[in-house]
């Protein structure tokens, strides 16, 4: 897990009075590839068929479920 994600999980657990336990499950959500630094590409059209740019940006959402102690 990235340092940023771990920091967020720790903050949420601390706010609820608990500590992060073991990882129970992980799910992959939206996976989108667009032209790098492009505000015009969208998930529906532009990013899906962009062949003019070799540089790409990936957006991947991951849902992690942890036990609390």
VENJO-V971610 format. One record per helix or strand of 2 or more residues. SS is the DSSP state (2 for helix, 1 for strand). FROM is the first residue (numbers start at 0). LEN is the number of residues. Records with the same first field share a line. If there is no record, write none. Layout:
# VENJO-V971610
SS=FROM-LEN + FROM-LEN
This chain:
# VENJO-V971610
2=2-13
1=19-16 + 55-13
